[in-house]
Amino acid sequence: MTKKHLTLMLLFVCSSLMNAQPAPVPIEPEIPDPSHQGGHNKSPVQLPQVWIEDYTLTFDASCVGCMIEIEQDGVVVYTTFVDLNGEVTLPSTLSGSLQLVIYRGDQSYTGEFEL
């Protein structure tokens, strides 16, 4: 391999690593059970913002202290709380298609991501 090819390959690898950004996790509100009659919010619900990078989930400030569950194939495989930095480090044993459930107050939200 020539010096020129090696230099180009190193530049490509470095730029790929520097451009790596956390991927957003699309979040949807869970639909409330119609049997629970209650007051309706008059303002739109602010959806939580969540990003995934490697095995770290990063949440916006509205989720600090919230309980989360990670489900796979309808089974809860991990439960924890969002720390004061808005982060949760997932176990490295998790892989595949996973569902995130966020419990914020009396609302819950779901999103799917891959590891």
Salt bridges, closest charged atoms under 4 A:
ASP33 OD2 - HIS36 ND1 3.57
